[in-house]
Amino acid sequence: TIENRFIFQNGEVRWVEWTDNAVFDEKGNIIEFQSVGRDITDKKMKDEEINLLYNAIEQAPTIVVITDKQGTIEYVNPKFIEITGYDTSEALGKSPRILKTGFLPKEHFEALWKSISSGKIWKGEFYNRKKDGAMYWESASISPVKNSIDEITHFIKVSEDITYKKLAEKDIQEKEETLRGILSATPIGINLMKDRSIVWCNYFMKEITRYGEEELVGRNTKSLYLSEDEYQRFGDLYKQSFDEPVRFETQWITK
């Protein structure tokens, strides 16, 4: 059996599969050949499409895991192996629970299973354990796969390692908290403003204005200036570009 591409009379190129048989006489001599051909162009196109999708998943920069409807792993891509340290033979036939750390509550996984079992897509985060015991954060999307009669047959999880992102966010948060602590303890009034509205203020600004934090945050400073002219004057200053801090004076009205 062989496959060939043929150019048809109208110029179209199609694939044909030929099955060739030799026919022998009573003495064992070949007397003829019989060939049966069938058009397999559609099958070839589908095979090529499947191969393209498979290669895309194999080369994807994200983790891809496919399980059956009971949650047993049937496929993992190379990125899964790279991130988790488990090779294909160690993952296939297992449950994704091999990565579980116990860090997230049981309710987290119950809600996940309830969502995907009902045919919905679930998105969230996992705190997983690699084969060597190291921990990593994962942002994941899990989708149910249905057959032609709308039955769930598999689940696909696509995820990425967000450990560095989590660490960076934590570092930024810690630095922000430290900075806010320093600014809050500074014995001068400090505002952070956007579009001339207060988005944050420290303790001494509350002391100066006699307003509470909930009264200042979100407030446009126009109501604090002594006059409309003063508000406009400093509005013009804010529109200018300065190479260094600028000091100026105005009068505000306390509560």
Disulfide bonds with the S-S distance in Angstrom:
none
